[in-house]
Amino acid sequence: MPRRLPPLNAIRAFEASARHGGFVTAAQELGVTAAAVSLQIRKLEDFYEAALFHRLPSGVELTEIGAAIFADCTAALATLESTTDHVEAREARSRIVISCINSLAHRWLAQHLAEISARIPETWIEFRAEPDPVDFEDRSVDLRITYGDHLYPHHDSRPLFVDRLTPICSPDYAHRFGLANLMPETLPDECLIQTWWSPSFWAYPTWSDWFAHIGLSRQPRAGVGPAVNMPALAVDMALAGMGVALGQMSLASQPIREGRLITPFAGRLPMPSAYCIVMPRSARRKKRLAVLVAALRDVAARLEA
């Protein structure tokens, strides 16, 4: 059986009128006319089948029944107001879902999450490391960081930074194999960590491309030396002293600063495509996303400096 409840607008008009002792002041608070307030009071009196006010020349005065109803409706409106405040507080600290390509998530973005989160203090960040492609609607993704924008032609995309690749290895490995005494052209193929990239990393540079970048025509032999299928793992293998990786600066910059990795040879090869920020087009004007994008760009600018 449905609840038998009085109309909310009539309750609001009644509560304001009882509190102010008149329809005119109540109307000013509610942003309506005194006639509209009077009409709502009549509706409520019809609902209860009883007079709620004594109409006086100087204003209105609650009847006995009106006083009883006033106490209850004041408590009810206070409860509704408290619930609204609670909901608005939860909405004020909303959630933004950031999705990022795996290697970049682990070895670059994760280092800067605290700084980025501080720029949007009223927002929870949900951070996901996952491969392409991502279904924004199905996965409730607000912002995606990926390599290139070719997989998301129907979304809003903007470049974040262009990464660079350079040979990296541990200081111990460089010492053991005497890399200080070698030139890039004499570096054995067995020392080179080969990386096999995901299909989404189209036109990704190889060791042959890096050698060409420094002016050498060299094609390392396939199937020789360590190999890995993820750029972050190539950095891990270099850290473990397993060889020389063609490492991305975004992934290796921290261990290089800490001295756990070195760059034994000069020459930084730009990747052919930029890492990009991708968002649904409907999200372009969302203020918090704009602040988040600005924070990401500030972090990226330090990497490219």
Rosetta blueprint (number, residue, H / E / L):
1 M L
2 P L
3 R L
4 R L
5 L L
6 P L
7 P L
8 L H
9 N H
10 A H
11 I H
12 R H
13 A H
14 F H
15 E H
16 A H
17 S H
18 A H
19 R H
20 H H
21 G L
22 G L
23 F H
24 V H
25 T H
26 A H
27 A H
28 Q H
29 E H
30 L H
31 G L
32 V L
33 T L
34 A H
35 A H
36 A H
37 V H
38 S H
39 L H
40 Q H
41 I H
42 R H
43 K H
44 L H
45 E H
46 D H
47 F H
48 Y H
49 E L
50 A L
51 A L
52 L L
53 F E
54 H E
55 R E
56 L E
57 P L
58 S L
59 G E
60 V E
61 E E
62 L E
63 T L
64 E H
65 I H
66 G H
67 A H
68 A H
69 I H
70 F H
71 A H
72 D H
73 C H
74 T H
75 A H
76 A H
77 L H
78 A H
79 T H
80 L H
81 E H
82 S H
83 T H
84 T H
85 D H
86 H H
87 V H
88 E H
89 A H
90 R H
91 E H
92 A H
93 R L
94 S E
95 R E
96 I E
97 V E
98 I E
99 S E
100 C E
101 I L
102 N H
103 S H
104 L H
105 A H
106 H H
107 R H
108 W H
109 L H
110 A H
111 Q H
112 H H
113 L H
114 A H
115 E H
116 I H
117 S H
118 A H
119 R H
120 I L
121 P L
122 E L
123 T E
124 W E
125 I E
126 E E
127 F E
128 R E
129 A E
130 E L
131 P L
132 D L
133 P L
134 V L
135 D L
136 F H
137 E H
138 D H
139 R H
140 S L
141 V L
142 D L
143 L E
144 R E
145 I E
146 T E
147 Y E
148 G L
149 D L
150 H L
151 L L
152 Y L
153 P L
154 H L
155 H L
156 D E
157 S E
158 R E
159 P E
160 L E
161 F E
162 V L
163 D L
164 R E
165 L E
166 T E
167 P E
168 I E
169 C E
170 S L
171 P H
172 D H
173 Y H
174 A H
175 H H
176 R H
177 F L
178 G L
179 L H
180 A H
181 N H
182 L L
183 M L
184 P H
185 E H
186 T H
187 L L
188 P L
189 D H
190 E H
191 C H
192 L E
193 I E
194 Q E
195 T E
196 W L
197 W L
198 S L
199 P L
200 S L
201 F L
202 W L
203 A L
204 Y L
205 P L
206 T L
207 W H
208 S H
209 D H
210 W H
211 F H
212 A H
213 H H
214 I L
215 G L
216 L L
217 S L
218 R L
219 Q L
220 P L
221 R L
222 A L
223 G L
224 V L
225 G L
226 P L
227 A E
228 V E
229 N L
230 M L
231 P H
232 A H
233 L H
234 A H
235 V H
236 D H
237 M H
238 A H
239 L H
240 A L
241 G L
242 M L
243 G L
244 V E
245 A E
246 L E
247 G E
248 Q E
249 M H
250 S H
251 L H
252 A H
253 S H
254 Q H
255 P H
256 I H
257 R H
258 E L
259 G L
260 R L
261 L L
262 I E
263 T L
264 P L
265 F L
266 A L
267 G L
268 R L
269 L E
270 P E
271 M L
272 P L
273 S L
274 A L
275 Y E
276 C E
277 I E
278 V E
279 M E
280 P L
281 R H
282 S H
283 A H
284 R L
285 R L
286 K L
287 K H
288 R H
289 L H
290 A H
291 V H
292 L H
293 V H
294 A H
295 A H
296 L H
297 R H
298 D H
299 V H
300 A H
301 A H
302 R H
303 L H
304 E H
305 A L
